[in-house]
Each structure stands twice: as C-alpha cells, then as structure tokens.
Amino acid sequence: MENYVEIIEVSPRDGIQNEKKILTTEQKVQLITHALDSGFERIEVTSFVNPKKVPQMFDTDQLIKNLPLKENKNVKYIGLALNETGFKRAVDSGLDIVNYVVVASDSFSLRNQGATTLENLTTLEKIYLESEQKIQVATTIAASFGCPFDGEISTNQLLSIIDNIAKIGLTEICLADTIGVATPKDIKTKLKAINGSFPHLKVRLHLHNTRNTGIANAWAGLEEGVVGLESSFGGSGGCPFAPKATGNIPTEDLLYMLDRSGIQTGISLDKSIEAANWLEMQLGRTLPGFLKTTDPFPPL
C-alpha cells in the first residue's frame, strides 16, 4: 500500500445534485472555496446536464464564470458530462477536466443518459479523439458494482467495458459504486481482475455509503493500489436517476482514517470538518458524516 493517495472533492457536484434545497451560485462558490482552503487539488465543481432534469445544476455557466481563482497551479476544476452536448459545453467552458460517464448496465444507462453502454463508449471514443489539447478527458464507470435495475455487475462485464476504454487510449478510470452496494470483497475481486488484465491503468474509486460499507471499501481499494478516492463534505450526495441513492463517503471521516493510518493526502482535516458543518447549515438538514459531530483523536 502506498503512503499517499489523492482525494477528489465532489460535493459541489455530486454532493448537492440530489438535494431538495437548491444552493445559490454564491453558496456554490463558497463551497468550492472551502475545498480550496482545505487543500484539494482536484475538485468536481459542476455537471453539464439539462437543468430541467437536474435543477440543482441550473447555473453551470454562471458558476464557472465565478469560480475562485486558483492560487495553486496544480488545482484542476472538473465538470461532469453525460453526452456529446455536455462535452462540447465543457470544452467551451475552459474547465481543466471533463469527466465523461459510462454506466455499466444498459437499463441504468438509458435512464441516466438516454443511451446504451455501448453507445456511450462510442461517444467517449469520439470526444476523446476530438479533444486534442482542448481539455483533459477522464471517465467514470457508474454502477460498477451493482445496478438498481439489472442487479449484479459481473467482473467480466466490467472488464469488457474497461477493455473498450483502454483501447480508446485513456490511462486512468474511476469505478463508481453509485448505489452503494459493494463490500470490501467486491472491491478487491474487481480491482485484482483489473490490475491483472490492465496493469498500466490507474484506478480511482467513487464510493457511496448507502449501506454503511463505504469507508471499509475505501480501505480495501487502498490495499489493491487505487491512486485516488472521491468523497464529499459531510457525506452529502446521491444520484437523481437511481432510486434511494444516498450520500458519498464523508470527506472528513475518510481523512481521519487515512491520517490515523499514516497515509498522506495533503488535505486539512480540521478545515474539512469546518466545510462539512458549513454545508450542513446551507442545506438545512443533518448530513451523515461522523467527524463533524465528535472530536478527532488526538485533538487537533
């Protein structure tokens, strides 16, 4: 296991996209500022989606115009895209990275993006080849460990999708447990298979804590060599197109485990706790993270 892992903060996108209370542009800018102050170098700030379907993303263009200036040149702002139209908006936006989603099952893919898995892989190849030097392209495989409509996602099914992505030319992928069904055994089984078949690929994990296995799954991923983990202040988040989809693993809880285990992240735990408490106040509801309601040990 490496003694460093990158943490990507996704609360400005995933953390608020399923909330009844819609944050203002100013509140979103403040949330991103909290992430910068905490030390994050990769922040998913928005998604290029239809606001009629995801009203929380009503102000994507305005938000991008008002993003905080990056004093750290290593900071990358990420926007999520679900189709070619969203990708073109991302290119025009001037963001650093566009994260294109491919769903591991057709049923969920059709609900999420109006296209099959294969159709989305074809779109990914097209936009990757067209991107040239315009924008960095990343990809997330949603529902990598289970689909709310089709059930289990087999290892072979996942490997087939990854094979297509590797042939396109991407060198890093993110596996998303979108509905929070994975166990540490599932994480290890699929990562061992990926590492064995595609040893050149770097893998990140995007984990949801729907069934209280998210933190354990993060640790299992670290044991199998993942290079990044995605999390959200307070454990906020959820997918609008997946029934009963709840929050991501809480950033501050994840940081506590990593800090206590001697794994470096470059992220401030105390500032992340402050950010989680701030976000909870803005949303007007209790978020599921634990560290914001107790004290780190030893005390900060």
C-alpha positions in Angstrom: 0.0 0.0 0.0 1.3 3.5 -0.9 1.6 6.1 1.8 -0.1 8.7 -0.4 -3.5 8.8 -2.0 -5.2 11.7 -3.8 -8.7 12.7 -2.6 -11.0 14.4 -5.0 -13.8 16.5 -3.5 -17.1 16.1 -5.3 -19.6 17.9 -3.0 -20.1 20.9 -5.4 -21.5 18.5 -8.0 -22.5 15.1 -6.6 -22.9 16.4 -3.1 -25.7 18.8 -4.0 -27.3 17.4 -7.1 -30.0 15.4 -5.3 -30.8 17.9 -2.6 -34.3 19.5 -2.3 -32.7 22.8 -1.3 -31.0 24.3 -4.3 -27.9 26.2 -3.4 -27.3 29.6 -5.0 -24.4 30.3 -7.2 -22.7 32.3 -4.4 -23.1 29.4 -2.0 -21.6 27.0 -4.5 -18.6 29.3 -5.0 -18.2 29.4 -1.2 -18.3 25.6 -1.1 -15.6 25.4 -3.7 -13.6 27.9 -1.8 -13.9 25.7 1.3 -12.4 22.8 -0.8 -9.5 25.0 -2.0 -8.8 26.2 1.6 -8.8 22.5 2.7 -6.0 21.8 0.2 -7.8 19.9 -2.6 -6.2 19.9 -6.0 -9.0 18.2 -7.9 -12.5 19.4 -7.3 -15.6 18.4 -9.3 -17.4 21.7 -9.5 -20.4 21.1 -11.7 -22.1 19.0 -14.4 -23.1 19.9 -17.9 -26.6 18.5 -17.8 -30.2 19.6 -18.6 -31.4 21.8 -15.7 -34.9 20.6 -16.3 -33.8 17.1 -15.3 -31.3 18.2 -12.6 -32.5 21.6 -11.4 -29.6 21.9 -8.9 -27.3 22.5 -11.9 -29.3 25.5 -13.1 -26.4 27.8 -13.1 -23.4 25.9 -14.5 -22.3 28.5 -16.9 -22.6 31.3 -14.4 -20.9 29.3 -11.7 -17.9 28.7 -14.0 -17.6 32.4 -14.7 -17.4 33.0 -10.9 -15.1 30.2 -9.9 -12.4 31.2 -7.4 -9.0 32.0 -8.8 -6.6 29.2 -8.4 -3.5 30.3 -6.5 -2.2 26.8 -6.6 -1.3 26.0 -10.3 -1.8 22.2 -9.6 -5.5 22.7 -8.9 -7.9 21.2 -11.5 -11.5 22.0 -11.9 -13.6 19.1 -13.2 -17.0 19.1 -14.9 -19.1 16.0 -15.4 -20.7 15.3 -18.9 -23.3 12.7 -19.8 -23.4 13.2 -23.6 -21.7 14.9 -26.5 -23.6 18.1 -26.0 -22.4 18.2 -22.4 -18.8 17.5 -23.6 -18.9 20.4 -26.0 -20.2 22.7 -23.3 -17.3 21.5 -21.1 -14.7 22.3 -23.8 -16.1 25.8 -24.3 -16.2 26.4 -20.5 -12.5 26.4 -20.0 -12.5 23.9 -17.2 -9.4 21.7 -16.8 -11.0 18.2 -17.0 -14.3 16.8 -18.3 -15.4 13.6 -16.6 -17.5 11.5 -19.0 -19.8 8.9 -17.5 -20.2 5.4 -18.9 -22.8 3.3 -17.0 -22.0 -0.4 -16.5 -25.6 -1.5 -17.3 -27.9 -0.6 -20.2 -31.0 -0.1 -18.0 -29.4 2.4 -15.8 -27.5 4.0 -18.7 -30.7 4.6 -20.6 -32.3 6.3 -17.6 -29.2 8.3 -16.8 -28.2 9.3 -20.3 -30.7 8.1 -22.8 -28.1 5.8 -24.4 -26.8 2.3 -24.0 -23.4 1.5 -22.5 -22.0 0.7 -26.0 -23.4 4.0 -27.4 -21.7 5.9 -24.6 -18.4 4.1 -25.2 -18.7 5.1 -28.8 -19.3 8.7 -27.8 -16.4 8.6 -25.3 -14.1 7.5 -28.1 -15.4 10.2 -30.4 -14.9 13.0 -27.9 -11.6 11.7 -26.7 -10.2 11.7 -30.3 -11.7 15.2 -30.9 -10.5 16.7 -27.6 -6.8 17.1 -28.8 -5.3 19.7 -26.5 -8.7 21.4 -25.7 -9.4 19.6 -22.4 -8.3 16.6 -20.4 -10.8 13.7 -20.6 -11.5 11.4 -17.7 -14.1 8.7 -17.4 -16.1 7.2 -14.6 -17.9 3.8 -14.9 -21.1 4.2 -12.9 -22.8 1.3 -11.2 -19.6 -0.7 -11.4 -20.6 -2.9 -8.5 -24.4 -3.1 -8.9 -27.3 -1.7 -10.9 -30.6 -0.7 -9.3 -32.5 -2.2 -12.3 -30.3 -5.0 -13.6 -28.8 -6.2 -10.3 -25.2 -7.6 -10.2 -22.5 -6.4 -12.5 -20.2 -9.3 -13.2 -16.4 -8.9 -13.2 -16.4 -10.0 -16.9 -18.9 -7.4 -17.8 -16.9 -4.7 -16.1 -13.6 -5.9 -17.7 -15.3 -5.8 -21.2 -16.1 -2.1 -20.6 -12.6 -1.3 -19.4 -11.1 -3.1 -22.4 -13.0 -0.7 -24.6 -11.8 2.3 -22.6 -8.2 1.2 -22.6 -8.3 0.7 -26.4 -9.6 4.3 -26.7 -6.4 5.4 -25.0 -7.4 6.6 -21.5 -4.9 5.6 -18.8 -7.0 6.3 -15.7 -10.5 5.2 -14.8 -12.8 5.7 -11.9 -15.1 2.9 -10.7 -18.3 4.3 -9.1 -20.4 2.3 -6.6 -23.3 4.6 -7.5 -25.9 2.9 -5.3 -23.6 1.8 -2.5 -23.9 -2.0 -2.7 -20.3 -3.1 -2.8 -18.5 -4.8 0.0 -14.7 -4.9 0.6 -14.7 -8.4 -1.0 -16.4 -7.0 -4.2 -13.9 -4.2 -4.3 -10.9 -6.5 -4.0 -12.2 -9.0 -6.5 -12.8 -6.5 -9.3 -9.6 -4.5 -8.6 -7.5 -7.7 -8.7 -9.0 -8.6 -12.0 -8.4 -5.1 -13.4 -4.9 -4.9 -12.2 -4.2 -8.3 -13.7 -5.7 -7.5 -17.1 -4.8 -3.8 -17.3 -1.7 -3.2 -15.2 -1.0 0.1 -16.9 -4.4 1.6 -15.8 -4.6 3.9 -12.8 -7.8 3.4 -10.9 -9.8 5.7 -8.6 -12.9 4.8 -6.6 -16.1 6.8 -6.2 -17.9 5.3 -3.2 -21.4 5.8 -1.8 -22.2 4.9 1.8 -25.8 3.8 1.3 -25.3 0.5 3.2 -22.5 1.7 5.5 -19.7 -0.1 3.7 -18.1 3.0 2.0 -15.2 3.6 4.4 -14.4 -0.2 4.5 -14.5 -0.2 0.7 -12.1 2.7 0.5 -9.6 0.8 2.7 -10.0 -2.3 0.5 -9.3 -0.2 -2.5 -6.1 1.2 -1.0 -4.9 -2.3 -0.3 -5.3 -3.0 -4.0 -3.4 0.1 -5.1 -6.0 2.7 -6.1 -4.5 6.1 -6.8 -7.5 8.2 -5.8 -10.7 8.3 -3.8 -13.6 10.6 -4.3 -15.6 11.9 -1.4 -18.0 14.7 -0.3 -18.1 17.0 2.7 -20.4 15.7 5.3 -21.3 12.6 3.2 -23.6 14.6 1.0 -24.7 13.3 -2.3 -26.8 10.9 -4.4 -27.9 10.2 -7.9 -31.2 11.7 -9.2 -31.7 8.7 -11.5 -31.1 5.9 -9.0 -33.8 5.0 -6.5 -32.8 5.5 -2.9 -29.3 6.6 -3.8 -27.7 8.3 -0.8 -24.5 10.1 0.0 -20.9 9.7 -0.8 -18.3 8.7 1.8 -17.8 11.8 4.0 -14.5 13.5 3.2 -13.7 14.3 6.8 -14.4 10.7 8.0 -12.2 9.4 5.2 -9.4 11.8 6.1 -9.5 10.8 9.8 -9.0 7.1 8.8 -6.2 8.0 6.4 -4.4 10.4 8.8 -4.5 7.9 11.7 -3.2 5.2 9.4 -0.2 7.3 8.2 -1.4 7.8 4.7 -0.8 11.3 3.3 -3.3 13.3 1.4 -2.3 16.9 1.6 -5.8 17.8 2.9 -6.6 19.6 6.1 -8.8 17.5 8.4 -9.9 20.4 10.6 -10.8 22.6 7.6 -12.7 19.7 6.0 -14.7 19.4 9.2 -15.5 23.1 9.1 -16.6 22.7 5.5 -18.9 19.8 6.3 -20.5 21.8 9.1 -20.9 24.8 6.8 -22.5 22.7 4.1 -24.9 21.2 6.6 -26.1 24.6 7.6 -26.6 25.7 4.0 -28.6 22.6 3.2 -30.7 22.9 6.3 -30.5 19.2 7.2 -28.3 16.8 9.1 -25.6 15.2 6.9 -24.5 11.7 7.7 -20.8 12.3 8.4 -19.5 11.5 11.9 -16.4 13.6 12.4 -18.4 16.9 12.4 -20.3 15.7 15.5 -17.4 14.4 17.5 -13.7 15.2 18.0 -10.8 13.9 16.1 -8.2 11.9 18.1 -5.8 13.1 19.2 -7.5 16.5 19.3 -6.5 18.9 16.6 
